[in-house]
């Protein structure tokens, strides 16, 4: 990441708008340390630079891809230090992908189960319901 950021600083609200997230999201990522504490104006207003926006977009994109906060913290720590190999990043990514695939398999199994239960239900006006029976059977 470029250190010599000469862009005009922007407010938290502007950063959120430009990044497509809520102000509370920016505040949260600052609170947990994924975004560094911003510089302050003479009046005490938080001011963000282009590098902060770039970092926030990295975080938001990582979250869209399902990376956990811990995984993002690790990836960002590596990127910040410039002390990483593509192989290390690949390892984190493939571990994450394995987790995603396991979740997909769990969701497919859940879909089959719910589909079968819903198919057994006729949706009539009687209190006898196969969905309730299946839930009680656990």
VMD Tcl script that draws the C-alpha trace (Angstrom):
set ca {
  {0.00 0.00 0.00}
  {1.24 3.46 -0.83}
  {2.43 5.44 2.19}
  {2.58 8.88 0.53}
  {-1.14 9.55 0.34}
  {-1.67 13.16 -0.71}
  {-5.42 12.93 -1.30}
  {-7.82 15.37 0.31}
  {-9.10 13.85 3.57}
  {-12.80 13.00 3.80}
  {-15.23 12.50 6.67}
  {-16.49 9.17 7.99}
  {-19.83 9.70 6.26}
  {-18.12 10.38 2.93}
  {-15.91 7.32 3.40}
  {-18.96 5.17 4.09}
  {-20.85 6.53 1.07}
  {-17.89 6.09 -1.27}
  {-17.35 2.55 -0.01}
  {-21.01 1.58 -0.12}
  {-21.43 0.80 3.56}
  {-22.95 2.36 6.67}
  {-21.15 4.71 9.02}
  {-21.62 2.11 11.77}
  {-19.65 -0.37 9.65}
  {-16.70 2.01 9.46}
  {-16.96 2.62 13.20}
  {-17.02 -1.14 13.89}
  {-13.94 -1.88 11.78}
  {-12.10 0.93 13.57}
  {-13.19 -0.41 16.96}
  {-11.86 -3.92 16.25}
  {-8.65 -2.59 14.73}
  {-9.07 -3.54 11.07}
  {-9.12 0.14 10.20}
  {-6.51 2.30 11.93}
  {-7.58 5.26 14.02}
  {-8.04 8.14 11.57}
  {-6.29 11.44 11.74}
  {-8.28 14.30 13.25}
  {-9.05 17.81 12.12}
  {-8.31 20.78 14.38}
  {-11.96 20.55 15.40}
  {-11.63 16.87 16.29}
  {-13.45 15.44 13.26}
  {-12.23 12.12 11.95}
  {-10.58 12.46 8.56}
  {-9.83 9.60 6.20}
  {-7.40 9.36 3.32}
  {-7.56 7.39 0.09}
  {-5.47 4.65 1.71}
  {-8.18 4.27 4.38}
  {-10.82 3.92 1.66}
  {-8.70 1.33 -0.11}
  {-8.29 -0.60 3.15}
  {-12.04 -0.43 3.86}
  {-12.80 -1.75 0.37}
  {-10.38 -4.62 0.99}
  {-12.24 -5.46 4.21}
  {-15.68 -5.16 2.62}
  {-14.71 -7.31 -0.35}
  {-13.18 -9.89 1.97}
  {-16.40 -10.01 3.98}
  {-18.43 -10.39 0.75}
  {-16.27 -13.43 0.00}
  {-17.03 -14.81 3.44}
  {-13.64 -14.33 5.06}
  {-13.90 -14.17 8.82}
  {-12.58 -11.21 10.80}
  {-9.67 -13.40 11.95}
  {-8.86 -14.40 8.37}
  {-9.02 -10.77 7.24}
  {-6.86 -9.69 10.15}
  {-4.27 -12.26 9.08}
  {-4.42 -11.29 5.41}
  {-4.17 -7.59 6.21}
  {-1.31 -8.13 8.63}
  {0.60 -9.92 5.90}
  {-0.21 -7.27 3.30}
  {0.72 -4.46 5.71}
  {4.10 -5.96 6.48}
  {4.89 -6.90 2.87}
  {6.23 -10.07 4.50}
  {4.20 -12.78 2.80}
  {4.32 -15.16 -0.09}
  {1.61 -15.89 -2.58}
  {1.72 -19.46 -1.25}
  {0.77 -18.28 2.24}
  {-2.16 -16.29 0.87}
  {-3.15 -19.27 -1.26}
  {-3.15 -21.46 1.86}
  {-5.50 -19.14 3.73}
  {-7.75 -18.92 0.67}
  {-7.92 -22.67 0.05}
  {-8.64 -23.32 3.75}
  {-11.47 -20.80 3.51}
  {-12.72 -22.42 0.31}
  {-12.83 -25.83 2.02}
  {-14.99 -24.30 4.73}
  {-17.31 -22.75 2.14}
  {-17.67 -26.08 0.35}
  {-18.51 -27.82 3.63}
  {-21.21 -25.21 4.30}
  {-22.62 -25.70 0.81}
  {-22.81 -29.46 1.41}
  {-24.57 -28.84 4.74}
  {-27.04 -26.49 3.05}
  {-27.76 -29.04 0.30}
  {-28.45 -31.68 2.94}
  {-30.72 -29.22 4.77}
  {-32.54 -28.42 1.52}
  {-33.19 -32.11 0.81}
  {-34.51 -32.66 4.34}
  {-36.79 -29.61 4.32}
  {-37.98 -30.35 0.80}
  {-39.00 -33.85 1.83}
  {-40.79 -32.61 4.95}
  {-42.61 -29.88 3.00}
  {-43.60 -32.37 0.30}
  {-45.25 -34.59 2.93}
  {-47.39 -31.68 4.14}
  {-50.67 -31.16 2.32}
  {-51.28 -27.76 3.87}
  {-54.85 -28.54 4.80}
  {-57.09 -27.20 7.55}
  {-56.46 -30.05 10.00}
  {-54.01 -29.75 12.88}
  {-52.25 -33.00 11.88}
  {-49.06 -31.71 10.21}
  {-46.04 -33.74 9.04}
  {-43.78 -30.69 9.45}
  {-44.61 -30.45 13.17}
  {-44.27 -34.23 13.49}
  {-40.81 -34.10 11.88}
  {-39.72 -31.30 14.20}
  {-40.93 -33.22 17.26}
  {-39.12 -36.34 16.03}
  {-35.93 -34.30 15.89}
}
mol new
graphics top color blue
foreach p $ca { graphics top sphere $p radius 0.5 }
foreach p [lrange $ca 0 end-1] q [lrange $ca 1 end] { graphics top cylinder $p $q radius 0.2 }
display resetview
